[in-house]
Amino acid sequence: MSSTSVALVSAGGAVFGAIAGGMLTGLTAIRNTRIQAQSQREGERVAREHDRLNQHLELRRTAYTELLHAITELLECCRSILNAPVTDSSDDLPDALRVAHQTAYTVNRRTVIVTLEGPPSVAVMAGKSSTDSISYLQAILRTYRSSAVPPSAETVEDIVGDGCDQESAAANLSYPRFLHAARETLGGHL
């Protein structure tokens, strides 16, 4: 083989090697670009999912907190009713009853929202706490209305006495259970 032939073969080999190397580099670059684009899309999907999950947790947190506040307010209304004077001249009892009925309605509405937000374990505890607090209010009213007003009674509590202790205990027991279930669902953050 002549030196020209060797040079041509060598040059052809170098050109072929350069073309093959360029193609291999190009294919690798295309593959890396695809992988990078796929990774970016996956990262964006994970970020959207994370945002959606955070929004859902925030909706749950809001629903749980609003129900807890409403139940607390209802239990405070029960205390206001019990402390209201029995005398006809006072507006304290009618005002306390009006606020209690509005608050019970709010508790029912908020319970529905918590039930929809879930999960079932929290929905059950929310329903129990709501039912117990409303039952306590109803027991106070039932006991008060069914009792003859003794002349020495100064407040509703004097009339009701311990006639609502079971309902009071149930309401005061189910409230922290709901609170605990809500905290567990939210990862300890309420």
C-alpha positions, 0 to 999 in steps of 0.5 A: 500500500502506498503512502497515499493510500495509507494517508487516505485510509487514515484520513477516512478513518479520522473523518469516520471517527469524527462523524461517529463521535459527533453523532454519538455526542449529538445522540448523548446530548439529545438523550440528556436533554430529554432526561433533563426535560423529563426531570423538570416536568416531574419536578413541576408536577411534584411541586404542583402536587405539593401545593395542592396538598398544602392547600387541602391541608390549609382548608382542613385546618381552617374547617377544624379551627372554625368548628373548634371555635364554634363549639367553644363559643357554644359551651360559653353560651351554655355557661352564660345561660346557666349564669343568667338571672331568672327574673323577668326583668332581665334581658340576659336570659333571652339574649343568651338563648338567642346567641346560643341558638345562633351558635348551635346553627353555626356548629351544625354548619361547620360540622358539615364542612369538617365532615366533607373535608374528612378524613372519616376519623376526624369527621366522626369526632367532630360529629360527636363533639358537635352533638354532645355540645348541642345536647348539653344546650338542649339538656339545660333548656329542657331541665330549665323549662320542665322545672318549677321556678323556686322562689329562691332561685337567682340563676338558671344554674340554681334551677338546673342544678346537676340535672345536666352533669352527664351532658356537660361531661360528655361535651367536655370529654368529646371536645379534646378528642376532636381536637386530638384527632384534628391535630393528628390529621394535620401532623400536629399543627392546628 
